[in-house]
Amino acid sequence: MTEATTRARRYGLGALAHRNFRLFFIGQGISLVGTWMQNIGEGWLILTLTNSPFYVGLTSALSSIGVLLFSLYAGVIADRVDKRRVIVYMQVAFMLEALAVAVLVATHVVAVWQVLVLATLLGIASAFDIPMRQAFVIEMVGKEDLMNAIALNSSLFNGARVIGPAMAGFLIGAVGIAWCYFLNGLSYVAVIAGLLLMRLPYNPRPPKTTSAWTGFREVLVYLRNDRRLRVLMILTAILSVFGFPYITMMPVFARDVLHRGATGYGALTSSIGIGALIGALGVALASGRIRARGRLMLVGGTAFGILLIFFSASRSLGLSMGLLWLTGCAMIVNNAITNTMIQTTSPDHLRGRVMGFYSFVFVGMAPFGAFLFGLVGEHIGVPETLAIGGAVVALAVVVAGLTVPELTDM
């Protein structure tokens, strides 16, 4: 261990002592700002075109449906291929999708069906990108700095969630939605460059001795025999369906509940990012000193559900922003620690498949939640829908903590 690595770990930045992770971190940071600009632009674009909470939820659902359909297969592939190469290909696909929508919007020929189709294609690319990217992190930093790397990635993601929505809110009002997509397309150049500049050690891939279906069955058997991982996957699925889709309802909540425009929508989303950034930085800086990871994960999940109920009752922009800071913080503490526990518990030869399954429940189940939130929100109201979702999440986490005590020892 070098002196620089020791010093970096002392300050909670151990992952940044690895050159490859630094390249990834910088490129990803630039790209994620663009991604959040597009996310905000897409929500506002769909709401403008349709005036329907249902279509807002449907668009989000379609952008994740590919993960539902293909992430398990992608996890099997991740254990057999050069992950970096696949990640680069997916960034190119994301770039082309963003630029295509930018052209459609700028030329005033955009239609709802076009956005829905491109969102679906984006989801298919994400199905391969997400498990590859998550399993690739440990190749850049090793197990010792994995929690720090995951927390720093979460910090980056949520720092971008602060900057991107604020920029998008300004751009939508000043020059139009097309610029959100155009700048996102350009931002992928940074992450592609970072990936190509990495110097990775030779890592021979295991020979393909089994079919994809056999590889998938192996991970199912492993999860069935490990109660802790099985419960973590179930909790992740519940949060994905009943908790995380609250973000897709932000444009509707901003416009119809708080009576604000695109700037208010951007402010709400940025508030989630601020809270999540604080939570992620806290986990990153304390990663070497956190012992009761499972207990902290359960506290974060329970707090997330309760705060979502409180947020649903707010009718003030300032109060809503404050509650979203806390909600974002609780959410990311739960997510970062869950991700770390799953990766560090999984054996090397199964990690890609385990993370493919994790992507399936974390992102792939989200279409059901987004569709459900949009459908129920249209009939009983968005605030009521958010409150029900928060109650389900809080109850599920509490029950898991009481009935599976070994979670607190992870």
Secondary structure, DSSP 8 states (H G I E B T S, - for coil): --HHHHHHHHTT-GGGGSHHHHHHHHHHHHHHHHHHHHHHHHHHHHHHHH--HHHHHHHHHHHHHHHHHHHHHHHHHHTTS-HHHHHHHHHHHHHHHHHHHHHHHHTT---HHHHHHHHHHHHHHHHHHHHHHHHHHHHHHTTTTHHHHHHHHHHHHHHHHHHHHHHHHHHHHHT-THHHHHHHHHHHHHHHHHHHT------------S-HHHHHHHHHHHHHH-HHHHHHHHHHHHHHHHTGGGGGGHHHIIIIIS---HHHHHHHHHHHHHHHHHHHHHHHHTTTT---HHHHHHHHHHHHHHHHHHHHT---HHHHHHHHHHHHHHHHHHHHHHHHHHHHHS-GGGHHHHHHHHHIIIIITHHHHHHHHHHHHHHH-HHHHHHHHHHHHHHHHHHHHHH-GGGGG-
